[in-house]
Each structure stands twice: as C-alpha cells, then as structure tokens.
Amino acid sequence: MNTTTTTTTTGGYQERYAASLMNTFGAPKLLLTRGAGAHVWDADGKEYVDFLGGIAVNALGHAHPALIEAVTTQLQTLGHVSNFFTTAPQVELAEKLLDLLGVGVGGGRVFFTNSGTEANEAAFKLTRRTGRTHVVVAEGAFHGRTMGALALTSKEAYRAPFEPLPGDVIFVPFGDTDALAAAVTDRTAAILLEPIQGEAGVNIAPEGYLAAARRIADDHGALLWLDEVQSGMGRTGAWFAHGGITPDVITLAKGLGGGFPIGACIGIGAAGELLQPGNHGTTFGGNPVACAAALAVIATIEDEDLLEHVTVLGHKLRDGLAADPRVTEVRGAGLFIGLDLAADVSAAVVAAAQEAGFILNNPTPGRIRIVPPLVITADDVNALLTAWPGILDTAFAGEGEQP
C-alpha cells in the first residue's frame, strides 16, 4: 500500500524519511528546500546561514551561476560516455589539477572517482602495487566508510562493527614525528596523513611534521600519501594544505565539484604509473558533467580571487569566535575552523545555533567544526559573530556557572 502523503513540512518529511530510508544517519535535522550563496531555507520557510557547506563540499555555495551553467551546458552536450572513451572536460581537469599541484602535465597521473572514500580506495590499491602491504596512519584519521577506507580510519566506533578489515595497518599519534619514524620500516608501502584532520575537529599538522614524513618515507622507500579530501581546493586559503612538500599520492573530493560528486586520486612521479589497465576501474568516475563542474569551481575560485577572500574572512571568523572565554581554543586555516569549548556542550551549541538561524557541526562532544562555502560574505560572518555569545549562553545554560 502506498503510504506517501503530500505533507511538505519538515516534521512530515522526517516521518516519511524514517519509513523509507535506512537509518544510517539518524533523524534529519531539517528538510531543506532551496539555497542561494551561503544561505539555505527549510520547508517551513526559515532561513539559515550555512556554516557547514555540505561538510566542506559546497565551495561556491548554493545555486552559483557558474556551476549551473557548466553542468547544464555539459549535460545538454554529452552526459556520460564510460571510460572506454574520454572527453575534453576529463582531460582538461586532469591537466589543471597537475598544474595546481605544481608538477605539470607529465609529472603525474589522475584517476577520477565519485567521492573521497573512492579516491582513497583507489590510492589504497595503488599502494599495494609497490609489492608491500604495510600502511602507517595517524590516530584521529578519517579516510572513509567503505571497507578499505575504513581500515585506514582510526575511530573504533566506526571500525569495530565491520572487523576484520583489510590488515597490516597501524596507527600512530598525529603530529608525533618520533612515533612515525619508529613505525615506518622497509616493508612499509605508504604513510597516510591528512595535513589537517577534519573529522577529529580540525587538527593541524605541527610545523615540520609533513616534511619529516616526506624524509621518513624516502628513507624507507615508502610512498607519502596525503588525504586532502576536506582540506584541498581552496578551503584553507591555498589550493592545498600540504605546503611546500611533494607527496607521492594525493586524494581529493568534497569541494572539487562544488556539490557535484567527484573525487580524484593523483599519483605524482613514478606513483602515477603504478595502476595499469585491469588494476582498477569506475563507471561514473571522470564523467564529463562532473569534470565540467570541477573546472567551473576552479575557474570561479581563480576569477573571484576566493583564496584571498577565504584567508581574510577566516582570520576574522577565528578571531571573533575566540573572543568568548567559553571557547578555549580555535584552530584552523582559511575557512577550515575547529574550536574547543569549555564543556562538552557542542550538541547544544549546534541546536542553539540552528534555532538562531545558523548551521554548524559538532564532530566531538567538546568541539565545533566550521566549514562554510568559500563565497560566504563578511555580512554572514558578522551575523554569526554577533549571535555567538547568545548561542553560547543557551548552550551553557545547563552547565551551571559559566567560565
């Protein structure tokens, strides 16, 4: 029997959601119906400033004209061809990414996917082509939910229900150069690190840590694999967060397509030759529509000078959030921001912010993550900073005397 109703309120759709979708995410907070820039509206007509950006995905915000035009034009021209063929957007995007990485055409090879976890799956398989299986990963790491990527993700609650996972992976403390050096041996295939850990609450690699990882990898003939799924594509005010070092493998997704699903596994130098015909594949990866979307995102970031915009607004936002004594630490670069609270009230902060018209994220009980669209305006930032003390008042109300 068809039980679908015509209910269009958030509450009505939450009931329909519970009856028809797998309960992998819990109950949705809102039914969102449209967006413009860094603003979204729910089914009840309430407006929010989106400081989550689809979890660092919507680089150009919502309904950006450049993205709409690129996707529409490409879909009207050629929508999908499979990887028995190629298209101009696929080749042009691969060339552009190699250029942004500073290695140029011929300096690496790109494998396109549909998501970050798929990019990491491809990279994981690539490391096996070295003839080694041992991978060293940082504690606090998040690299995806599929079985291979999950084996590289440190959170016990994610891993335990699905063990045994692909083995020969060990975890060491993030930022601890001595621990990393002790763990890597001549049987290590790769060191896998995020320059900035997003899921753990925006933890930034200490100064010199990535350069040390590069040296340690070289000393043992291992690959250095950097996951920039969340930190890449302008999020930090630079195209990539890894600075002046050159990794062997880099994985991208999230902001790359500005909301259109696309990821990339990039092998630099000899690592780009490790996957050969028959070693890996994808049906939708490198789809011309997804590649056209990514090219539009990159062109818009360049044309609108968004790297500088992200840098300036990121400083303003971090300084403003840190001004309240109930915030004990603010970390980040550009519009990739994490903060620690004086009590484990992050869920209450997110709820109070939503009530006040702002969408935030709490990756841990005592931390808030802020990853808005790169096009967010100074007015949007000022609005959050003005509301911030009141949001914290509400969230800390049940904690007794405030710090």
FIVO-319236 format. One line per 10 residues: number of its first residue (from 1); their letters; for each residue x, y, z of C-alpha. Coordinates in pm, whole numbers, plus 50000, padded with zeros to 5 digits. Example, Ala and Ser with C-alpha at 12.3 -4.5 7.8 and 13.67 -1.06 7.14 Angstrom:
1> as> 51230 49550 50780 ~ 51367 49894 50714 $
END
This chain:
1> mntttttttt> 50000 50000 50000 ~ 50130 50346 49910 ~ 50151 50547 50233 ~ 50311 50856 50078 ~ 50137 51177 50181 ~ 50151 51528 50043 ~ 50292 51664 50369 ~ 50560 51921 50290 ~ 50665 52040 50636 ~ 50992 51937 50795 $
11> ggyqeryaas> 50806 51727 51050 ~ 50607 51544 50785 ~ 50915 51457 50584 ~ 51100 51335 50891 ~ 50827 51075 50936 ~ 50842 50978 50569 ~ 51222 50965 50586 ~ 51209 50725 50882 ~ 50969 50499 50696 ~ 51162 50482 50368 $
21> lmntfgapkl> 51536 50539 50419 ~ 51790 50324 50602 ~ 51866 50460 50945 ~ 52235 50523 50879 ~ 52233 50893 50967 ~ 51964 50915 51234 ~ 51675 51156 51201 ~ 51746 51450 50968 ~ 51761 51787 51141 ~ 51576 51975 50868 $
31> lltrgagahv> 51411 51941 50529 ~ 51599 52192 50317 ~ 51428 52307 50001 ~ 51649 52568 49836 ~ 51971 52764 49870 ~ 52143 53076 49742 ~ 52505 53159 49819 ~ 52573 53062 50179 ~ 52204 53066 50272 ~ 51950 52782 50275 $
41> wdadgkeyvd> 51577 52763 50352 ~ 51380 52482 50509 ~ 51033 52354 50419 ~ 50877 52584 50676 ~ 51035 52889 50513 ~ 51301 52955 50777 ~ 51634 53091 50652 ~ 51976 52974 50776 ~ 52335 53078 50711 ~ 52515 52759 50615 $
51> flggiavnal> 52845 52733 50801 ~ 52870 52360 50723 ~ 52863 52379 50343 ~ 52761 52017 50296 ~ 53064 51928 50513 ~ 53317 52136 50317 ~ 53162 52041 49982 ~ 52972 52345 49856 ~ 53274 52557 49770 ~ 53066 52801 49564 $
61> ghahpaliea> 52768 52784 49795 ~ 52425 52710 49656 ~ 52296 52785 49304 ~ 52613 52957 49185 ~ 52557 53070 48824 ~ 52894 52940 48702 ~ 52825 52590 48832 ~ 52470 52587 48700 ~ 52587 52695 48355 ~ 52872 52444 48340 $
71> vttqlqtlgh> 52658 52148 48444 ~ 52363 52245 48226 ~ 52575 52310 47917 ~ 52769 51986 47951 ~ 52459 51779 48020 ~ 52297 51926 47710 ~ 52608 51835 47511 ~ 52728 51499 47642 ~ 52624 51348 47970 ~ 52806 51016 48008 $
81> vsnffttapq> 53029 50804 47785 ~ 53204 50546 48012 ~ 53579 50520 48045 ~ 53618 50335 47717 ~ 53628 50690 47581 ~ 53742 51028 47703 ~ 53602 51379 47685 ~ 53756 51725 47681 ~ 53647 51813 48039 ~ 53810 51495 48175 $
91> velaeklldl> 54146 51565 48012 ~ 54136 51937 48088 ~ 54057 51878 48457 ~ 54340 51626 48496 ~ 54582 51874 48337 ~ 54457 52156 48558 ~ 54496 51956 48879 ~ 54852 51859 48787 ~ 54922 52225 48717 ~ 54777 52336 49053 $
101> lgvgvgggrv> 54996 52076 49226 ~ 55299 52227 49059 ~ 55409 51909 48881 ~ 55264 51988 48540 ~ 55143 51758 48266 ~ 55366 51453 48258 ~ 55457 51496 48623 ~ 55174 51277 48748 ~ 54859 51086 48658 ~ 54498 51130 48774 $
111> fftnsgtean> 54230 50870 48841 ~ 53884 51024 48882 ~ 53625 50886 49124 ~ 53287 50992 49260 ~ 53378 51060 49623 ~ 53658 51092 49876 ~ 53625 50738 50004 ~ 53653 50607 49647 ~ 53961 50822 49588 ~ 54114 50667 49900 $
121> eaafkltrrt> 54015 50316 49790 ~ 54198 50377 49462 ~ 54501 50508 49647 ~ 54497 50211 49886 ~ 54504 49972 49590 ~ 54779 50182 49433 ~ 54998 50132 49742 ~ 54963 49754 49706 ~ 55125 49780 49364 ~ 55453 49861 49540 $
131> grthvvvaeg> 55467 49495 49644 ~ 55428 49596 50010 ~ 55118 49596 50231 ~ 55212 49786 50548 ~ 55049 50130 50588 ~ 55111 50375 50872 ~ 54821 50610 50951 ~ 54765 50878 51215 ~ 54534 50845 51512 ~ 54227 51062 51466 $
141> afhgrtmgal> 54231 50991 51093 ~ 53915 50970 50884 ~ 53953 50839 50531 ~ 53608 50697 50451 ~ 53348 50433 50530 ~ 53399 50165 50265 ~ 53585 49856 50383 ~ 53927 49957 50253 ~ 53900 50321 50357 ~ 53754 50214 50691 $
151> altskeayra> 54065 50008 50757 ~ 54255 50338 50737 ~ 54015 50525 50966 ~ 54110 50518 51333 ~ 53778 50568 51515 ~ 53697 50245 51696 ~ 53320 50300 51685 ~ 53333 50312 51305 ~ 53563 50012 51269 ~ 53450 49758 51527 $
161> pfeplpgdvi> 53115 49651 51375 ~ 53285 49558 51045 ~ 53602 49384 51151 ~ 53802 49204 51027 ~ 53911 49482 50794 ~ 54200 49475 50547 ~ 54505 49435 50767 ~ 54865 49547 50803 ~ 54758 49900 50903 ~ 54892 50061 51220 $
171> fvpfgdtdal> 54806 50393 51384 ~ 55046 50637 51548 ~ 54980 50967 51728 ~ 54914 51254 51486 ~ 55195 51507 51485 ~ 55446 51283 51665 ~ 55748 51262 51437 ~ 55935 51016 51660 ~ 55639 50777 51670 ~ 55606 50799 51293 $
181> aaavtdrtaa> 55975 50728 51239 ~ 55959 50430 51473 ~ 55659 50280 51292 ~ 55785 50304 50934 ~ 56009 50023 50813 ~ 56147 49889 50488 ~ 55827 49686 50446 ~ 55603 49997 50465 ~ 55410 50071 50147 ~ 55285 50414 50248 $
191> illepiqgea> 55248 50677 50514 ~ 54894 50820 50503 ~ 54823 51158 50662 ~ 54574 51442 50649 ~ 54754 51779 50660 ~ 54455 51894 50865 ~ 54233 51634 51030 ~ 53872 51736 50976 ~ 53662 51465 51140 ~ 53874 51484 51456 $
201> gvniapegyl> 53792 51853 51499 ~ 54033 52038 51268 ~ 54373 51928 51398 ~ 54658 52094 51210 ~ 54984 51909 51145 ~ 55263 52069 51353 ~ 55527 52276 51176 ~ 55774 52047 51004 ~ 55568 51730 51052 ~ 55481 51674 50687 $
211> aaarriaddh> 55838 51749 50579 ~ 55958 51493 50833 ~ 55705 51243 50697 ~ 55848 51305 50349 ~ 56201 51229 50473 ~ 56091 50918 50665 ~ 55907 50784 50360 ~ 56212 50844 50141 ~ 56443 50675 50391 ~ 56241 50354 50364 $
221> gallwldevq> 56129 50364 50001 ~ 55768 50419 50105 ~ 55505 50639 49945 ~ 55383 50956 50115 ~ 55006 50971 50065 ~ 54822 51287 50170 ~ 54444 51293 50205 ~ 54327 51643 50113 ~ 53966 51541 50055 ~ 53849 51803 50303 $
231> sgmgrtgawf> 54143 52045 50319 ~ 54206 52084 49947 ~ 54066 52303 49671 ~ 54092 52642 49841 ~ 53944 52552 50178 ~ 54248 52682 50368 ~ 54313 52989 50151 ~ 54555 52788 49938 ~ 54481 52525 49677 ~ 54625 52257 49905 $
241> ahggitpdvi> 54717 52246 50273 ~ 55040 52046 50245 ~ 55262 52346 50173 ~ 55597 52310 50003 ~ 55642 51933 50009 ~ 55563 51697 49723 ~ 55361 51385 49812 ~ 55363 51071 49601 ~ 54986 51035 49619 ~ 54717 51291 49696 $
251> tlakglgggf> 54343 51234 49722 ~ 54077 51500 49663 ~ 53698 51529 49662 ~ 53441 51740 49854 ~ 53500 52098 49732 ~ 53643 51980 49400 ~ 53298 51958 49238 ~ 53125 52227 49442 ~ 52840 51987 49523 ~ 52857 51768 49214 $
261> pigacigiga> 53003 51426 49309 ~ 53365 51390 49203 ~ 53692 51279 49360 ~ 54046 51228 49239 ~ 54340 51004 49324 ~ 54658 51162 49190 ~ 54987 50976 49164 ~ 55289 51202 49131 ~ 55604 51093 48955 ~ 55654 50717 48945 $
271> agellqpgnh> 55347 50664 49167 ~ 55132 50776 48876 ~ 55237 50465 48683 ~ 55151 50205 48949 ~ 54791 50142 48841 ~ 54777 49989 48495 ~ 54494 49852 48274 ~ 54290 49596 48463 ~ 54409 49709 48808 ~ 54116 49939 48885 $
281> gttfggnpva> 53808 50092 48730 ~ 53495 50301 48771 ~ 53170 50350 48584 ~ 53096 50712 48668 ~ 53441 50846 48764 ~ 53558 51115 48525 ~ 53204 51172 48398 ~ 53211 51480 48170 ~ 52941 51658 48372 ~ 53132 51611 48698 $
291> caaalaviat> 53455 51725 48535 ~ 53285 52030 48384 ~ 53154 52117 48731 ~ 53503 52088 48882 ~ 53654 52305 48608 ~ 53389 52568 48681 ~ 53469 52557 49053 ~ 53841 52605 48989 ~ 53784 52885 48736 ~ 53549 53067 48974 $
301> iededllehv> 53795 53044 49264 ~ 54058 53196 49036 ~ 53834 53460 48874 ~ 53679 53579 49200 ~ 54009 53573 49393 ~ 53849 53347 49650 ~ 54178 53225 49800 ~ 54244 53575 49935 ~ 53878 53611 50036 ~ 53897 53285 50232 $
311> tvlghklrdg> 54218 53393 50404 ~ 54080 53730 50515 ~ 53741 53605 50634 ~ 53900 53304 50800 ~ 54114 53530 51020 ~ 53812 53743 51107 ~ 53597 53443 51195 ~ 53862 53270 51404 ~ 53945 53586 51598 ~ 53578 53661 51665 $
321> laadprvtev> 53494 53310 51783 ~ 53798 53300 52012 ~ 53700 53622 52186 ~ 53448 53444 52410 ~ 53610 53282 52719 ~ 53386 52977 52680 ~ 53593 52895 52370 ~ 53921 52752 52497 ~ 54100 52705 52164 ~ 54045 52790 51798 $
331> rgaglfigld> 54239 52608 51527 ~ 54234 52628 51153 ~ 54343 52782 50828 ~ 54122 52983 50597 ~ 53762 52865 50630 ~ 53859 52531 50784 ~ 53798 52603 51151 ~ 53768 52396 51465 ~ 53719 52518 51819 ~ 53718 52365 52166 $
341> laadvsaavv> 53453 52451 52423 ~ 53495 52481 52799 ~ 53242 52199 52844 ~ 53109 51909 52637 ~ 52813 52105 52505 ~ 52882 52100 52131 ~ 52545 51935 52053 ~ 52369 52210 52249 ~ 52570 52473 52061 ~ 52464 52327 51726 $
351> aaaqeagfil> 52100 52317 51838 ~ 52109 52675 51969 ~ 52279 52793 51651 ~ 52016 52624 51435 ~ 51741 52793 51634 ~ 51920 53124 51578 ~ 51946 53060 51202 ~ 52298 52918 51164 ~ 52407 52568 51061 ~ 52716 52441 51245 $
361> nnptpgriri> 52867 52096 51307 ~ 52991 51917 51621 ~ 53239 51640 51532 ~ 53307 51560 51901 ~ 53124 51644 52227 ~ 53352 51936 52304 ~ 53434 52062 51955 ~ 53268 52262 51679 ~ 53368 52246 51311 ~ 53301 52538 51076 $
371> vpplvitadd> 53349 52485 50700 ~ 53123 52731 50515 ~ 53114 52793 50140 ~ 53419 52979 50016 ~ 53183 53250 49886 ~ 53043 53331 50230 ~ 53025 53707 50283 ~ 53158 53936 50553 ~ 52796 54013 50646 ~ 52733 53642 50705 $
381> vnalltawpg> 53041 53615 50924 ~ 52941 53927 51119 ~ 52595 53784 51172 ~ 52734 53470 51334 ~ 52980 53662 51549 ~ 52701 53890 51670 ~ 52483 53591 51760 ~ 52769 53383 51905 ~ 52755 53498 52270 ~ 52380 53431 52284 $
391> ildtafageg> 52426 53087 52125 ~ 52681 53000 52392 ~ 52456 53142 52667 ~ 52183 52899 52561 ~ 52416 52602 52522 ~ 52593 52655 52855 ~ 52273 52727 53047 ~ 52256 52371 53179 ~ 52620 52370 53287 ~ 52577 52589 53594 $
401> eqp> 52814 52880 53635 ~ 52976 52969 53304 ~ 53354 53009 53271 $
END
